[in-house]
Amino acid sequence: MTYHSPVLLKESIEGLNLKPDGVYVDVTFGGGGHSKEILKFLKNGMLYSFDQDHDALSNKISSDNFKMIRANFRFLKNFLKLEGVDRVDGVLADLGVSSYQFDTAERGFSLRFDAELDMRMNINSSLNAKEIINTYSEEKLADMFFKYGDITQSRKLANKIINARSEKHISTTNELIFVVESLSPIKKRNQFLARVFQAIRIEVNDEINALKEMLNSATKLLNPGGRIVVISYHSLEDKIVKNLFKKGNTDGIIEKDFFGNISKIFNQINKNVIIPNLDERELNKRATSAKMRIAEKISYVK
């Protein structure tokens, strides 16, 4: 399978501060680009990689230092426990959808192809885009588009879908585009439709809750001095990561100890987000919106 080039590869590997005998996790294996690079630095160490997409299995790496786990990264702690692992030295997460998934028409992720509304990262999941578009209430649709797509006309958008589906089931990407595109600004059609599709995809895959669960598990699993590197592609993801690194929890709630000191779990390695350079952005379109944050777990936190 042809997957995307790994985004911010050099920066993410440096950010992990790899030890030859360390235990690491790549929670978003995809094409295996980041995993292959991590393995170059390991001698007696071990790398566990997660991916819920069946197609990613074709990129599996043959190495005694590598174990592929086919599961959603939200179950990170449980599956590592099955492997006898309760502590790790680093976690890497390259979030979002791979180029391969976008380029595979039948997956229904892309605006470029007319395909069945699907958008499942795990093809065995029961909920797909078609069900959401044709069964969600107007209020639920509006909330989804506003929260996950940052669409200000979310209620008008939801109403259009409700009216259209009352006459005919909306089954394909082109049918959905035909229903909603009149609400887009003339010069920003593609950006508007991309946000519509993004919102649906996040809902289909429960991406925000999964991300929070993974980050909470990673926080508990990391050894003191262990690093976590996260590459995100939209502001909602980045805000959750920033909250954890700065305030110690994914909801951004400041917690204080008995003496009124702010409870701190991580030291941020990069105070500002790291973005791909111009050359990488030109070579890899997926890198255009990428933002990377790196943090190190503080030694005195259990």
Beta strands, then each sheet from edge to edge (+ up, - down):
strand 1: 23-26
strand 2: 46-50
strand 3: 66-69
strand 4: 88-94
strand 5: 222-232
strand 6: 266-268
strand 7: 291-297
sheet 1: 3+ 2+ 1+ 4+ 5+ 7- 6+
end
